[in-house]
Amino acid sequence: MPKKKNTAWSWIPTLYFAQGLPYVIVMTVAVIMFKRLGMPNADIALYTSGLYLPWVIKPLWSPLVDLLKTKRWWIVAMQLVMGAGFAGIALTLEAPDPFRYCLAFLWLLAFSSATHDIAADGFYMLALDERRQAYFVGIRNTFYRLAVIAGQGGLVMLAGALEKRYAATRPEAEAIPEAWAITFYVATGIFFLLFLYHHLFLPHAAKDAVCRQTGAAKSSIGKEFLLTFASFFQKKGIVPALAFILLYRFAESQLVKIASPFLLDAPTAGGLGLDTSTVGFIYGTVGVIALTAGGILGGIFIARRGLRRSLWQMVCAMNLPNLVYLYLAYAHPESETVISACVAVEQLGYGFGFTALTYFMMLFSAGKQQTAHYALCTGFMALGMMLPGMVSGWIQELIGYRHFFLWIMLATLPSFLATQAIARHPALRASGKDGADVA
């Protein structure tokens, strides 16, 4: 049994690495994999956007994570399930009709990853006091970002290198599935090690054990959940708040599903014709570093000016850098440095502007049931990503890449309108003189 002397440093980095890796594989790496396997953009966007659903509805089964077993049990069990999901994808990629089976395992990964998120965040709050929760919030976010780099960068670059290696000795139709199968075997190995490590070394938090023994009374948990749900929709300014949460990322939700296919598609199809490894490096390394830097700068900006005074600068930063894709679609630069710089600008702006949404959700959720209300906010945010993303591929195939990126610039308008709607929201007025401090 793990000893209580295990410090938070022994499990927080690995726990949040385990939280980030399956999410980025389901949401981003799967897009690149399906593109390399020949799936049309419309199908890629539709099916991979639909995978947001578990994160949309996870508040509906989050009480079960509290009622049944411990948070620790759920963490370890879901890591084992996710490892099995990665293995399932690896085993079926070279089989006939791999899309159907891969999607089935991706759904398994999505539901188990969403459940893991609930348990991991709950365990974090149970195992640490408030002072240590604040101290480690930056650490957990850093290792989550490292997982994004490992998945969106490292695994994609590995798949690209294997594609080139195998293509030298066999047809591309055989080389690509084999390369991606090996890549998912690597992901399986990583998750088996994470499962084994946490099974052995994740501490048994005292409060987690109490939750398991007393729990929430089974007879009242349904009633409590309904009251929590109802109180969310009774909050002041619920309509403009939901509009902001749903529409703030309206353009980005479509762009994110088409950006990688655009970089991979041949110039004759309107794309930039980059290989898989290059896309992995640009998006998974350069892009993630810029995204992280943008998030840090956004947090500093809000801390100094307050959210209410920062809103318009942040919505502009979120949306206007999308112009770089319009430039790429028309100019078709061959320089990887130029392409990387354009992606970095867009991701920097996205990271900076996205901070406004996350902080607004924290302010809006403040109160007696903050944790549950914040979970509902994140569910609506995921819904705002899912629905527009599902049709983005169909729009791109209908009008082509150039006109699609023109459409993306028009699609930024709902974000500006939603920002206008919450500019005087009660959550901002109640958060201090300039919106910087939570009441």
N, C-alpha and C positions, 0 to 999 in steps of 0.2 A: 504494500500500500504506500502511495506517495506520502512523504513526510510534509508536515505543515511548514517546515522551514524553507520549502521551495519558494523562491521569491517570484514576484509578478513578472520579472524579466525572463523567467524560465518558461512561461507559457503565453504571455500576451503576444509577443512577436509571431510565434508559430500559429496561434489561434486565429489571428487576423490575416495572416498569409493564407491560411486554409479557408477563410471566409471570402477573400478576394479572388482566388484563382478560379473556382468553378463559375463564379458570376461572369468574369471576363471571357471565359471559354464559351459559355452559353450565349452571351450577348454579342461578342465581337469575333472571337476566333472561329466560331461556327460559320459566320458570314463569309470569311475568307476561305474556309475549307469547302463550303458548298459552291462558292464561285469557282474554285480550282477544279471541282468535280463536274462542273458544267451545268449547274442549276441556273435557270433564268433569274434575272434580278427581281422580277415581280414575285416569284416564288420565294426567293431568299428573304426579301423584306417581309412578306406575309407570314411565313412560318417562324422566322426568328423573332419578329416583333410579338407574335403570339406567345412566345416563351416568357414575356414579361408577366403573364397572368398570375403565376404563383406569388410574385412579389406584390401584385395588386391586391390579392385576396388573402395574403398571409395573416392579417389581423383576425380573420374569421376562425382560424384554428390555433392562434397563439394561446388562448386559454388552456388548450389541451397540453401544451408544453409545460404549463404551470401545474396542471392537475395530475398528469401521468408521469411518473419517474422523476428524475432530477434533471437539471439543466446539463450537468456533466454527462449523464447517460445519453441525452439527446445529441450532444456534441459528438461524442465518440461513435454513436450508432450512425449518425448521418454522414460522418466522414467515411465509414466503412461502405455505406450505400453509394456515396459519390465515387469512391474508388471502383466499385462494381460497375457503375454507370460509364466511367471512362473505359474500363475494360470491355464493356459491351460495344461501345463505339468502335474500338480498335478491332474487335473480332468481326464486326459486320461490314467494315468499310470495303473489304475486298470481295464480299458476297454479292450475288445478284440483287439488284434493286436496293442499294445501300441507303438511299435517302429515307425510306420509310422506317427502317430500323434505327438509323442514326437519330431521327427525330423522336422516336419513342424513348431512346435512352437520354436524349437531351431534355425531354419532359421530366424524366426521372431525376436528372441532375437539377433541373430548375426547382422542383418541389422540395427535394432534399436540401438544396442550398438555401432556399428561403426558410425552411425549418431550422437549419443550422444557424442562420442569421438571428432568428428569434432567441434560440438557446444561448448563443455566444454572447449577445448583447446583455441578456438577462444574467448570465453567469458573471460577466464583467462587473455588473452593478452589485451582485451579491457577494462576490469574493473580495472586493475592494471597498474601503471606506471612501467618503466623498473627496478627501484630499488626494488620495492616490488615484481615484478616477480622473480627477482633473490633471494630475501629473502625467498619466499615461495616455491621455487622449491623443496627443501628438504622436506617440510611439505607435499606437494601434493604427492610426491613419497612415503613417509612414510605411508600415509593413503591408497594409492593404494595397498601397500604391506599388510596392515592390512586387506584390503578387500580380498586379496588372502588367508590370514590365515583364515579369517572367512568362505570363501567358500570352499577352498581345505582342510582346517582343520576342522573348526567348523561344517559346514553342513554335511560333510562326516562322522565325528564322531557321529553326531546326528543320521544320517541314520543307522550307524552301531549299535548304542545302541538300536534303535527302531527295527531293524532286530532281535536282540537277544530277546527283550521283546516279540515281536509278535510271534516269532518262538516257544516260549514256549507253545502257546495255539492253534496254527494252522499250516498247512503245509507251508513249505518254499516258495512254489510257490505263496501263498497268502500273506505271511508275508513280503517278500521283496518288492513287488509293493506298499503295504500299507505303509511300512516304508518310502520309497522314496516319496510317495505322500504327507505324512505329512511334510517331509523335504522341499518339494517345496511349500507347503502352508506357511511354515515359511519364505521362501525366498519372497513369495508374500507379506506377511505382512511387511517385512523389506522394500521392494520397495514402498509399499503404503505409509509408513511413510516418506520415503525419498522424494517421490513425493509431499506429503502434506507439508513437511517442506520447500522444495525449492519453491513450489508455494507461500508460505507465506513469506519466509524470504530471498530468493535469490534477491540481489539488482537489481534495474533497472539501468544498467550502461548507462551513458550519451552517450558514443560513440556507444553503441549497438543500442540506439534509433536513432542516426544519420544514422547508417548503414541501419536501417529499412526504414527511410524516403528517403534517397538519393539512397542507394544501389549502385551497379555497374549498369551502363546503360544497360537495357535489350537488346538493339540492339548490344552491343559490348561485352557482357560477354562471348559468345561463341568464338569470335575471340581472346579475351584475354586468355582464357583457352588454346586454340590451340597454341598460341604463347608461353605460359608458358611451355606447354608439349614439343613443339619443341625445346625450348631453353635448356631443361633438357638433351635431347639427343645430343645436340651440345657442351656439356661441355667437357673440355679436359679430356682424360683418361676415357671416359664413358664405354668402353668395359671391361677393368680390374676392374673398380669400380663395375659394375653390376655383374661380375663374383664373386667378393668378397662378395657382398651383398646377392647374391643368394646361394652361396656354403659354406659360413662360418659356417652355422648351419646345414649342410647336414646330419651329423651323429646325432646330437641332435634332429633334426626334426623327425627322425625315432624312436629314443630311447624314446622320451617323450610319444609316443602313446602306447608303449608296456610295459613301466616300471610298471605302476599300474596293468595291467592284470597279469604281471609276479609275482608281490607280492601277488596277490589274488588267482591265480590258485593253485590247489592242487599239492602236491609234485609228485603225479603220472603223472601229466601232465607237469612236469618240473618246476612248480612254487614253491613259498615259503609257500603257504597255510595260509597267514595271514588273519585275519578278517577285515571287512570294517573299524571299528573304529581304528584299529591299523594302517592301511594304511593312514587314515585321519590324524592321529597324526604324523606319520613319514614324509609324504610328505607335509602335510598342515601346520605343526608347525615346526618340526626340519628342514625340507627341506627348507622352506621359510625363516627361520631365517638365515640359512647358505647361501642361495641365496642372501639375502639382505646384509649380511656381506661381501660376495664376491664382490658385486657391489660397496660397499663403498671402500673396499680395492683397487679395480680396478681403481676407480676414483682417489684415492690418488696416486696410482702408475703412472698413466698417467700424473697427474699434476706435479709430481716430475721429471719424465724422458722424457715425451713427447711420443706421439703415435708411431712415427717412431722407436724409440729405444725400445719400449715396445712390438712391434707386436709379436715377436716370443715367448716371455714368455707368452703372453696372449693367443695365439693360442694353445700352449701346455697346458695351464691351462684349456682351453675350452674343449679339446679333450681327453687328457691322463687319467683324472679321470674316464672316461667311463669304464676303466678296472675293476672298482669295481663290475660292473654288471656281468662281466665274472667270477669274483671270486664267487659272490653269486650264479650264475647258476651252477657252478661246485662243490662248497663246501656245498651249502644248509645249512647254519648255522641256528640253531634254536633260538639263542639269539636275542631278539629284539634290544638289545643295539648294537650288532655288525651290524645288518641290518641298524639301524638308523645311525650309524657312517659312513657306506658305502654311504648311500644316502646323508648324510651331506657333505662328501668329494666331491662327484660328483656335488652337487648343489653349493658348495662353489667355485669350479673351474669354473663351468658354469657362475655364477654371475660375477666372476673376469674376465673371458675371454670375455663375452658378452659386457662388457664395451667398448672394442676395436671397435666393430661393430657400436655401437651407436655413439661413438665419431667420427669415420670415416665418418658416414653419415652426421653428423653436419658439418664437414670440407668440405666434397664434396658438400654440399648444399649451402655453404656460397656464398653470392652474393645478387643481387637485388631481386630475387624471392625465397629467402631462405625458407620461410614457405611452399610454394607450392612444391618446389623441395624436401624438407625433407619429405613431405607427400608422394611423389612419391617413395622415397627411402624406406619408411616403407611399402608401397604397394608391392614393389619387395621383401622386406624381408619376408613379409607374404607369398608371392608366393613361396619363397624358403623353407618355412616351410610346405606349403600345399602339393605340388606335391610329395616330397619324403615320407611324412607322409601317403599319401593315399595308398601307396603300402607296407608300413612297416608291416601291419598285414598279408598280403598275404605272404610276405617273411618269417615271423616268423612261420606261420602255415606250410609252405613248408619245413623248415629246423629245426624247433624246437628252444627252447629258447637258448640252449648252442651255437649252430651254429649261431643263430641270433646275439648274442652279439659278436661273432667272426667277423661277417659281419660288425657290428657297428664299430669295430676297423679299419677294412679296409675302411669303409666309411668316416673315418676322413681324408683320403688322399686328397680329393678335397679341404678341408678347408686349408690344408697346401699349396697346389698348388695355391689356390686363394690368400693366404697371400703373397706368393712369387711374385705374379703378381702385387700387389699394393705396394710392399716394397719401390719403388721409384716413387710412384704416385705423379703427380703435386700437388694434394691437401695437401700432406704431406710436399713437398718442399716449398709450399707457406705459410705454417702455422707457420713459424718462424724457428729459428735455429735448434730446435730439434723436431718440430711438436707439441709443447705444446700450442702454442698460435695461435688463428685464426687471419689471416691478416686483 
